[in-house]
Amino acid sequence: AARQGLPEAQYSLGLCYAMGNGVERDCESAALWFRRAAEQGYSKAQYCLGCCYDFGEGVSEDKSESVRWYHRAAQSGNASAQYSLACCYDFGEGVETDRAKAIQWYESAASQGHPGAQFNLATIHFNGEGVPVDYGQAVKWYRLAAEQGFADAQFVLGNCYYGGLGLTRDDGEAIFWWKLAASSGHETARYTFEKVSR
């Protein structure tokens, strides 16, 4: 099916090569099949091809080319591509740093439930990076990421409860979120929980 030009099959074959699933792992073949599907507008393949260029997997590393493919997938609504594109704008990887565009793409991915985007968007609101400080918005996004098991968000949400930032102070809730983060291996959360619990 992949050789007949079906983009879903080409994407699936690319994944098989990328992961070494049923075939020997071959990043160059993965990139080739991702490209064939991506050029037909298949957003998952566009995202994967962007990753190939971002990390130099099967192709020469090329940050601006990764941005181009992330952008195409992001415009199709791919949340992972929206998050990756936001990070590119946030940190100036392959494009000029642009906080407004970073926020726009973080918001798009976060509203689709991407926990990394939710966490980064929360941190932007918490620190007032390109927007006014807004602890209420920060807590909203930290909570959404924390509820998906994102340990960094669980830790910071615990801090927000402990400090009464964006919500009413509640030591029990703080300890709950720190314990949850610690159970996922978050060492700072474990240390904080142990220190406060003494």
N, C-alpha and C positions, 0 to 999 in steps of 0.2 A: 504494500500500500504506500510506503514511503517513496519507493522508486516510481510509483505512478503519480506522484505529486500531491498527495493528500497531506496538508499541513499538520493535522493532528498526529498522523503516523510519523511524519518527519520529526516533529517535536519529541514524540515518544522514543523514537530511535536515538535521537540526540541525548535524551536522558539516560538511556541504556548505556551509551558510550561514556557519558560523563560519570556515571556511578559504577560502571563495570558490572552492570546487571545483565547476566546472560551472555555477555561478551567481555573480552578483555578491555579494561579501561583505556580509552583513547580520546584525549581531549581535543585533538585536531579533528577527528571524525565527528565528535559531539558538536563542535563549533560549525562544521560544514552543514550538518543536518539542521541545527538551530537556524543557520542563515537561510537555508532553503525555505523553512517554514516562516521565518521572520519576514522575508521578502514578499510573502503572500499575505502579510498583515496579521499573522497569528501572534497575539500579544504575549502569551507565555514564552514563546520562542524569542520574541524581541527582547523580553526581559533577560532571558538566559544568555542571549548573545551579548547584551549589555554587560552582564556579569563576566563573560569570557574576556571582553576587552578591558573591563575594570581590573581584573586580577591576572591578566595575561595567561589565561587557560586555553590552550589550543590555538591561540593567535598572539601576536605581539601586543603587549599592554599598550593601550591607547585610551586615555581618560576621555578625550573629547569624542571619540567614537562610541565609547560606552554611554556617554550622556545622550548622544544622538539616538541610540537604541532604547535607552531608558525612557526618553521623552516620547518616542513613538508608542511604546507600551503604556506609559502613564496616561497619554491622551485617550487610550482605549479603555481606561478605567482599571488597569492592573495595579492593585494596592502596593505590591512589593516594589514595582517599578516607580510608583509615585514616591514611596519612602526613599528609595535609592537616589532618585533625582533630587529630592529635597536635601538629602545629605550632601550631594554634589554642590548644590547652590549654597548650603550652609557652610561648607568647609573649603569651597573654591577648588574642587576636584574636577578638572576638565572644562570648567566654566569660571567666569568671574564670580566671586562671592556676591550673593544677592539675598539678603535676609527676607525681603518681601516675597520673593519667589519660593524660597525655602519654606516659609510659613504656609504659603498657598498649597504647596504639594504635601507638606506634613498634614495640613487640615484635610486634604482629600483622602490621604491614606488612613488617617486616624478615624475619620468618619465611617470608613469601611471596616474598622476594627483592628487595624494593624497596631500591635502593642508597642513596637519600637517607635512608630510615628506618634502614638499617644504619649509615650514617655518624653520624647524630644519636644513635642508641642507643650506639654505641661511645664517642662523646664524653661522653655522660652517665656511662658507667662509668669512663672515663679520668679525668674531673674529680671524680667522686663527687657528682654533682648529684642529690640525692634518693635516692641509693643509696650504699653504701660504695665507695670507690675499688677498682676491680678491673681491673688491666691485662690479665689473661688474657682476660676477657670483652671488653674494649675491642679487643684485637688480633683476637679471633675475628670481631667485626663489621666492623672496619676491613678485614680481609683479604677478607671476602665482598664488600664494596662495591668494594674495589680490583680484585678479579678480574673485576668487571663493567665496569672502565674508569673508575670514579669517581675523578677526578684528586686531589681533596682527600684521599680515603682512601689513595690510593697514596702521596702525600706524607707523611701522618702515619704510615703503616705503615713507611715508610723511616726516619722519626724514631725509631719504636719499636725497630727493628732497630739503629739507630746508638746509641741510649741503653740498650739491653738492657732495655726496659720490657715486661714480659709475655712475654718470650721471651729466648733467648740472644743476646747481642750478635753481630752479623754485619755487618761493614762492606760486604761484597760484596752482600748482600741489600738493605742500605740504599741503596746506589748503584743497584742494579737498579730499585727502586721509585721512587727520585727521578727516574731517567732516564725511566721510563715516564710519570710525572706530567708531567715537563718536555715530553715529546713531545706531550702533550695541551694544551700551552700554559700549564701552571702555572708562573708566573714565579718564585715563591719556591722551588719544587723545582729549577728550572734554576739559580738562584743558589746554592742549597745544594750541589747536585751539583758545580758548577764550583769552589766554594770548597773542598770536601772533596777533590776530585780533583787539586788543585794539588800 
